[in-house]
Amino acid sequence: MSEQDKKLPELSIQFPGTKPNGRIRFGLGVAAQVGSEISDMTDGRVLVITDRTIMSLGVHKDVTDALEKHGINFDLFDGVLPEPH
């Protein structure tokens, strides 16, 4: 199977009230691209919202590492309650 075949489809959705490049993306490796995506959208801080399970598993690191790599300041909130709670 080629690398192209392994790539998951990407979904981009425009939300009312967002900047033209605001979108939802998913797929393999997308978390590592968040730094470049966000740097095009803001010159300030961002808020990363997650839950404690994601934090304990270290899944958030791809996102926070990408933000740090691009010099983007962020706050991290891990108080989301997972469904069902």
Stockholm file with secondary structure:
# STOCKHOLM 1.0

chainA/1-85         MSEQDKKLPELSIQFPGTKPNGRIRFGLGVAAQVGSEISDMTDGRVLVITDRTIMSLGVHKDVTDALEKHGINFDLFDGVLPEPH
#=GR chainA/1-85 SS CCHHHHCCCCCCCCCTTSCTTCCCCCSTTCGGGHHHHHHTTCSSCEEEECCHHHHHHTTTHHHHHHHHHTTCCEEEECCCCCSCC
#=GC SS_cons        CCHHHHCCCCCCCCCTTSCTTCCCCCSTTCGGGHHHHHHTTCSSCEEEECCHHHHHHTTTHHHHHHHHHTTCCEEEECCCCCSCC
//
